[in-house]
């Protein structure tokens, strides 16, 4: 996957935020979007998740997002339908700003892969 320039990333992120704000009533931050991706990847819709399940959903989403870069690969689903990922390669040490940018690029790729025109 190719990285966007910072201006394009900012513009596309703003566009996605606007779409999600219309859908959910408030502008989500990156962590909220990652959580929503986790819920989507689990495929059970939104239910009342425990604190541990919410953390697991964030992990599922992060693995899915990092799979675009080859860092994780889906192993399969467990008996309860929860996805499990295996690490394929080490993630390089990144500054917080670069981590944020990598995740935002990945979120945009995720929405594009799932049919959103952003």
C-alpha positions as CSV (number, residue, x, y, z in Angstrom):
1,X,0.0,0.0,0.0
2,X,1.3,3.4,-0.9
3,X,1.3,6.2,1.7
4,X,-0.5,9.4,1.0
5,X,1.1,12.8,1.4
6,X,0.2,14.5,4.7
7,X,-2.2,16.9,3.1
8,X,-4.1,14.2,1.3
9,X,-4.2,12.0,4.4
10,X,-5.7,15.0,6.4
11,X,-8.3,15.7,3.8
12,X,-9.4,12.1,3.4
13,X,-9.5,11.6,7.2
14,X,-11.7,14.8,7.4
15,X,-14.0,13.3,4.8
16,X,-14.3,10.0,6.6
17,X,-14.9,11.8,9.9
18,X,-17.8,13.8,8.3
19,X,-19.4,10.6,7.0
20,X,-19.1,8.9,10.3
21,X,-20.4,12.0,12.2
22,X,-23.5,11.9,10.0
23,X,-24.0,8.2,10.7
24,X,-23.4,8.3,14.5
25,X,-24.2,11.9,15.5
26,X,-20.7,12.9,16.6
27,X,-17.3,13.1,15.1
28,X,-15.3,10.0,16.2
29,X,-11.6,10.0,17.2
30,X,-9.2,7.4,15.9
31,X,-9.7,5.1,18.9
32,X,-13.5,5.1,18.3
33,X,-13.0,4.3,14.6
34,X,-10.7,1.4,15.5
35,X,-13.3,0.1,18.0
36,X,-16.0,0.3,15.3
37,X,-13.8,-1.7,12.9
38,X,-13.3,-4.3,15.6
39,X,-17.1,-4.6,16.0
40,X,-17.4,-4.9,12.2
41,X,-14.7,-7.5,12.0
42,X,-16.3,-9.6,14.7
43,X,-19.5,-9.5,12.6
44,X,-22.0,-9.8,15.5
45,X,-23.3,-6.2,15.5
46,X,-23.1,-4.0,18.5
47,X,-23.9,-5.7,21.8
48,X,-23.0,-4.8,25.3
49,X,-19.3,-5.8,25.4
50,X,-17.4,-6.3,28.6
51,X,-14.3,-4.2,29.2
52,X,-12.1,-7.2,28.2
53,X,-14.1,-7.8,25.0
54,X,-13.8,-4.1,24.1
55,X,-10.0,-4.4,24.4
56,X,-10.1,-7.6,22.3
57,X,-12.1,-5.7,19.7
58,X,-9.5,-3.0,19.6
59,X,-6.8,-5.7,19.1
60,X,-8.8,-7.4,16.3
61,X,-9.1,-4.1,14.5
62,X,-5.5,-3.2,15.0
63,X,-4.4,-6.5,13.6
64,X,-6.8,-6.1,10.6
65,X,-5.4,-2.6,10.0
66,X,-1.8,-3.7,10.3
67,X,-2.5,-6.7,8.0
68,X,-2.6,-4.1,5.1
69,X,1.2,-3.7,5.7
70,X,1.9,-7.4,6.1
71,X,2.5,-7.3,9.9
72,X,-0.4,-9.7,10.7
73,X,-2.3,-12.4,9.0
74,X,-5.7,-13.9,9.9
75,X,-5.3,-17.4,11.3
76,X,-9.0,-18.1,11.5
77,X,-12.0,-17.9,13.9
78,X,-12.3,-19.6,17.3
79,X,-15.4,-21.5,18.4
80,X,-17.2,-18.3,19.4
81,X,-16.5,-16.6,16.0
82,X,-13.7,-14.3,17.3
83,X,-10.9,-13.7,14.7
84,X,-7.4,-14.7,15.7
85,X,-4.4,-13.2,14.0
86,X,-0.7,-14.2,13.8
87,X,2.2,-11.8,13.7
88,X,4.1,-12.1,10.4
89,X,6.9,-9.7,11.0
90,X,8.0,-7.2,13.6
91,X,6.5,-3.7,13.5
92,X,9.2,-1.1,13.3
93,X,9.6,1.4,16.1
94,X,7.7,4.5,15.2
95,X,7.1,7.8,16.9
96,X,3.5,8.4,18.1
97,X,2.9,10.7,15.2
98,X,4.0,8.0,12.7
99,X,1.9,5.4,14.5
100,X,-1.1,7.7,14.2
101,X,-0.4,8.3,10.5
102,X,0.0,4.5,9.8
103,X,-3.3,3.7,11.5
104,X,-5.1,6.5,9.7
105,X,-3.8,5.3,6.4
106,X,-4.9,1.8,7.3
107,X,-8.4,2.9,8.4
108,X,-8.8,4.7,5.1
109,X,-7.7,1.6,3.3
110,X,-10.1,-0.5,5.3
111,X,-13.1,1.7,4.4
112,X,-12.1,1.7,0.8
113,X,-11.8,-2.1,0.8
114,X,-15.3,-2.2,2.3
115,X,-16.9,0.0,-0.4
116,X,-16.8,3.5,1.0
117,X,-15.9,6.1,-1.6
118,X,-13.5,8.4,0.3
